[in-house]
Amino acid sequence: MGRLAVYKFAYFLSILFTFFILGLSIFAYFSGKINPAENMFAAYVALSKPILVATNAILFIYWLIRLRYWLWIPLTSLMVNYGYITSMYQIYNPTKYANENRLKVVTYNVHSFGNEITGFSAKEFAEMMNKEEADVLCFQEYRGNGDFTEQDLQDTYAKTFPYSFIPKELSLAIYSRYPIKQSQTVEFPNSNNGAIWPTWM
């Protein structure tokens, strides 16, 4: 009798947990539209979407193996976030874009390249990006130091990426293999942050 009671209680808890994950998954769907300054919980839920997707997949398999109709709950959770799943998890097809022109963009918060005085880390990354055949490099916290200056940085990357946009007022930089036709700085009010954007056409 005691074992049956424990089984029923565990079964009841598993159903409650499945509904709980459904609620979080629905909230996660809308959390991207909520200002994180007004609701930090929503921001954390939005960042947990990969965990929620994995949890729902496990729950779906669990209920499927047990042949219980509760499997519709995790299935609903997955369908609610179908757009997120298809945008983040894709099967790579090397022939799909074989005949199309592609632009490989790399973004990197370099944190002043670790303030490494010889510029080794900056040069090593430039060599790596050349081997990877990157077309555009977007740097955040882009700064030199007293020994390896911003001019040294520019000389390093200009060898492979001859076109650049490096505003003086922000620690941001864009390097490109192709001519940049237009560029602009976007400053965020009441903040030390900002953004920059270029166009190539």
C-alpha positions as CSV (number, residue, x, y, z in Angstrom):
1,M,0.0,0.0,0.0
2,G,2.8,2.4,0.9
3,R,4.7,1.7,-2.4
4,L,1.5,2.4,-4.4
5,A,1.0,5.7,-2.5
6,V,4.6,6.8,-3.3
7,Y,4.2,5.8,-6.9
8,K,0.9,7.8,-7.2
9,F,2.5,10.8,-5.5
10,A,5.6,10.7,-7.8
11,Y,3.2,10.4,-10.8
12,F,1.3,13.5,-9.5
13,L,4.5,15.5,-9.1
14,S,5.7,14.6,-12.6
15,I,2.4,15.9,-14.0
16,L,2.7,19.1,-11.9
17,F,6.3,19.6,-13.1
18,T,5.2,19.1,-16.7
19,F,2.6,21.8,-16.4
20,F,5.1,24.1,-14.6
21,I,7.5,23.8,-17.6
22,L,4.6,24.5,-19.9
23,G,3.9,27.7,-18.0
24,L,7.6,28.8,-18.2
25,S,7.7,27.9,-21.9
26,I,4.7,30.1,-22.6
27,F,6.1,32.9,-20.5
28,A,9.5,32.5,-22.4
29,Y,7.7,33.0,-25.7
30,F,6.5,36.5,-24.5
31,S,9.6,37.4,-22.4
32,G,11.6,38.7,-25.4
33,K,9.0,41.5,-25.7
34,I,9.3,42.6,-22.1
35,N,11.8,45.3,-21.1
36,P,14.4,43.7,-18.9
37,A,14.7,47.0,-16.9
38,E,11.1,46.5,-15.8
39,N,11.2,42.8,-15.3
40,M,14.5,41.0,-14.8
41,F,12.8,37.7,-14.2
42,A,11.6,37.8,-17.8
43,A,15.1,38.4,-19.0
44,Y,16.4,35.3,-17.2
45,V,13.5,33.2,-18.5
46,A,14.3,34.3,-22.1
47,L,17.9,33.2,-21.6
48,S,16.8,29.9,-20.3
49,K,15.0,28.9,-23.5
50,P,17.6,26.3,-24.5
51,I,17.1,24.6,-21.2
52,L,13.4,24.7,-21.5
53,V,13.5,23.2,-25.0
54,A,15.7,20.4,-23.8
55,T,13.5,19.8,-20.8
56,N,10.3,19.7,-22.9
57,A,12.0,17.2,-25.3
58,I,12.9,14.9,-22.4
59,L,9.4,15.2,-21.0
60,F,7.9,14.4,-24.4
61,I,10.0,11.3,-24.7
62,Y,9.2,10.4,-21.0
63,W,5.4,10.5,-21.5
64,L,5.7,8.9,-24.9
65,I,7.5,5.9,-23.5
66,R,4.9,5.7,-20.7
67,L,2.1,6.0,-23.3
68,R,0.4,8.7,-21.4
69,Y,-1.7,11.4,-23.0
70,W,0.2,14.0,-20.9
71,L,2.7,14.1,-23.8
72,W,0.6,16.8,-25.4
73,I,1.8,19.2,-22.7
74,P,5.5,19.2,-23.6
75,L,4.5,19.0,-27.3
76,T,2.5,22.2,-26.8
77,S,5.5,23.8,-25.1
78,L,7.7,22.9,-28.1
79,M,5.1,24.2,-30.6
80,V,4.8,27.5,-28.7
81,N,8.5,28.1,-29.2
82,Y,8.7,26.5,-32.7
83,G,10.0,29.8,-34.2
84,Y,12.8,29.9,-31.7
85,I,13.7,26.2,-32.2
86,T,13.8,26.4,-36.0
87,S,15.9,29.6,-35.9
88,M,18.5,28.2,-33.4
89,Y,18.7,24.5,-34.2
90,Q,19.2,23.8,-37.8
91,I,20.7,20.9,-39.7
92,Y,23.7,22.1,-41.7
93,N,23.4,21.5,-45.4
94,P,26.8,22.2,-47.1
95,T,25.2,22.2,-50.6
96,K,22.2,24.4,-49.8
97,Y,24.1,27.7,-50.2
98,A,27.0,26.4,-52.3
99,N,26.1,28.7,-55.3
100,E,25.0,31.7,-53.3
101,N,27.1,34.7,-52.2
102,R,27.6,34.7,-48.5
103,L,28.9,37.2,-46.0
104,K,30.8,35.8,-43.0
105,V,30.5,38.2,-40.1
106,V,32.4,37.7,-36.8
107,T,31.6,39.7,-33.6
108,Y,34.0,39.7,-30.7
109,N,34.3,41.5,-27.4
110,V,38.0,41.8,-27.3
111,H,38.4,43.6,-23.9
112,S,41.4,45.6,-25.2
113,F,42.9,42.3,-26.4
114,G,43.8,41.6,-22.8
115,N,46.0,44.7,-22.7
116,E,48.8,42.4,-24.0
117,I,51.7,44.8,-24.7
118,T,53.2,43.0,-27.7
119,G,50.0,42.8,-29.6
120,F,50.4,39.0,-29.9
121,S,46.7,38.2,-29.1
122,A,45.5,40.8,-31.6
123,K,47.8,39.5,-34.3
124,E,46.9,35.9,-33.6
125,F,43.2,36.7,-33.9
126,A,43.8,38.5,-37.2
127,E,45.6,35.5,-38.6
128,M,42.8,33.2,-37.4
129,M,40.2,35.4,-39.0
130,N,42.1,35.3,-42.3
131,K,42.3,31.5,-42.2
132,E,38.5,31.4,-41.5
133,E,37.9,33.7,-44.4
134,A,35.8,36.1,-42.4
135,D,34.5,39.0,-44.4
136,V,33.6,41.4,-41.6
137,L,34.9,41.8,-38.1
138,C,32.9,43.6,-35.4
139,F,34.8,44.5,-32.2
140,Q,33.5,45.7,-28.9
141,E,35.8,47.1,-26.2
142,Y,38.2,47.9,-29.0
143,R,41.1,49.8,-27.5
144,G,44.9,49.8,-27.6
145,N,47.3,50.5,-24.8
146,G,50.4,52.5,-24.2
147,D,52.6,49.9,-25.9
148,F,50.4,48.5,-28.7
149,T,48.3,51.4,-29.8
150,E,45.1,51.7,-31.8
151,Q,47.2,52.6,-34.8
152,D,49.1,49.4,-34.3
153,L,45.8,47.5,-34.2
154,Q,44.7,49.2,-37.3
155,D,47.9,48.4,-39.1
156,T,47.5,44.7,-38.0
157,Y,44.0,44.3,-39.3
158,A,44.3,46.5,-42.4
159,K,46.5,43.9,-44.1
160,T,43.5,41.6,-44.5
161,F,40.6,43.9,-43.9
162,P,41.5,47.2,-45.7
163,Y,38.2,48.9,-45.0
164,S,37.1,50.0,-41.6
165,F,34.9,52.2,-39.5
166,I,36.4,53.2,-36.1
167,P,34.6,56.1,-34.3
168,K,36.7,58.0,-31.8
169,E,33.8,58.4,-29.3
170,L,33.1,54.7,-28.9
171,S,35.2,51.7,-28.2
172,L,33.8,49.9,-31.3
173,A,35.3,49.0,-34.6
174,I,34.2,47.3,-37.9
175,Y,36.8,45.9,-40.3
176,S,35.7,44.7,-43.8
177,R,37.2,43.1,-46.9
178,Y,34.8,45.1,-48.9
179,P,34.4,48.9,-49.3
180,I,32.1,50.5,-46.7
181,K,29.8,52.9,-48.5
182,Q,28.2,54.5,-45.5
183,S,28.5,54.2,-41.7
184,Q,26.9,55.8,-38.7
185,T,27.2,56.0,-34.9
186,V,24.2,55.4,-32.7
187,E,24.5,56.7,-29.1
188,F,22.3,55.4,-26.3
189,P,20.8,58.2,-24.1
190,N,21.9,58.2,-20.5
191,S,24.4,55.4,-21.1
192,N,28.0,54.9,-21.9
193,N,27.1,52.4,-24.6
194,G,26.4,52.8,-28.2
195,A,26.3,51.1,-31.6
196,I,27.7,51.5,-35.1
197,W,26.5,50.2,-38.4
198,P,27.9,50.2,-42.0
199,T,26.4,49.5,-45.4
200,W,28.2,48.0,-48.4
201,M,25.7,49.0,-51.1
